[in-house]
């Protein structure tokens, strides 16, 4: 005799199951099975002996980040800790596993405390990055930074990285035409990398600047660091008429990562349609450069958070990834770009 009640759960059973999942989401304790989409390793990269990924709650082995997407350039820190935690819970549900908090200037004590509180109460691993940011017409260095010597900047960056548990330097910015003080900061960051091993990610102007990417790489070469520890950022803001693939090839050929870190939402300073950004990914895959692609959104606008009907820090996963799938990008490539490539970038051997 068949007991239909066992095959078809009652409404009460369904609500009880939903309530359990909802409680897990509210607490931030989501099992892999409870997440609505999964991202996982395709082929675990090899990492140097002693390599770690430095998060605010401890160093982890790179092999640990084998599930969950990692976004290398976002803006997590904020004074409203509860709002940030609510957003991270929903982003974890959408497949996020690790996120890098970019800084555009030296964090205050209050900002550091808030970021550490957020990191201590979420299952999403948070990597803190730090540096100074200048892009003329958008943001300027503090006067003290413009006046500091390169040596003093190196000392400060190394000290702050140790005291605040940075896992990367970023975002390092330059203007449409690199200024002497910007060159000084880029050199200082590259020298700080040599002392710490911490990876670096950059900002290029959103107005489309192929030459900016090469200028930044040239400085890195001058200091003599391995470009495999570097992401040249905002490479999704290159206009079609500027031949993005040509610049992307030059970055990859020199060993650096191509940061497509303005995807999944509209940007106020550039007008590159999502279809063009999908085409960039397709072109890179066709060129055999899948090992050099990183995705992120550079998202910090709370009006785009889940609370306000957006996807917040999961906009890459919820807005852009479905477009890649629709365009025929294989799931293995999506997982490689979101899981394996970012942990290759973030992994370093502490010095």
C-alpha positions, 0 to 999 in steps of 0.5 A: 500500500502506498502512503501518499502522505510520505511521497507528498509532504504536507504544507506544514512539513514544507513550511517547517523545511522552509523555516529551517532554511530561513533560519540558517540564512538569517544566522549566516550558517549556510551549508553548501546544499542550502545555497541557491547556486554553486561555484566550485573548483575545476582543477585545483591549481598548484600553490607554492609551499607555505602560501596562504590567503590572508583574511581578517579572521586568519590565514587560510590555505588557498586549497580551502577556497575550493567552493564559493565564488571569490570577488577580488575588488568590492567595497564592503566596509561601512559603518552600518554593520548590520546592513553589511551582514544582511547583504553578505548573508544574501550574497552567500546564498547566491554563491559568494564565498570570499570577497576583497574589501578595497580601500581608496585611502587610509582607514580610520580606527572606526572603519577598521573596527567596523570591518573587523566586526563584519568579518567576525560575524559572517561566513563569507571570508573577507580579505582587507586591501589597502593603499592610496587612490588618485584619479584626477577629476574623481579623487585626490591624494591627501596632501600628506601623501602627495608630500611624502617621500617614496621611502616613507610611503613604503614604510607606512604601507608595510606597517599598515599591512601588518597591523591591519592584516591586509591580504592585498594592496589595492586599489592602486589608481592613476589618472588618464595621464599618470602624474609624478605623485601617482608614479611615486605611489605605484612604485611604493606599492610595488616595493612594499609588495617585495617586502610583504609578498602581498598581491596588488590590484589596480584601478584605471580610469573608467573613461577607457584608457588602454595606455594607463594599463601599460603604464602601470605594468611598466612601473611594476616591471621597473621594480622587478616584481612578478606580474603574476601577483598583479591585476590591472583593473577596470579592463571592462571599461575599454571601449570597443573602438579602443580594441580591448582584446589588444590591451588584454593580450598585452597584459596577459602576455606579460603575466598579469591578470585582466581585471574585468571588475565593473560587471553586473551593474551600470557604471556612472563614468562609463557606458559599456553595455553588458553585451560588450563585456560578455563579448570581452570574456568570449574573446579572451576565451577564444584567445586561450587566455582563460587563466588571466581573467578575473571578475568583480563589480567594484560595488559599494552603492547601498541602493543596489543592495538586496534590500533595495531590489538589487543584488549588491556584492553578488551582482556579478553572480546574479546579473553577469554570470547568467549572461555568460551562460546564455552566450554559451560560456561553459560552466567549467570556464565560469567556475575557473574564473570565479573560483580558481583564478582569484585564489591563484591571485590572492595566494602569497608566501608571507615574507 
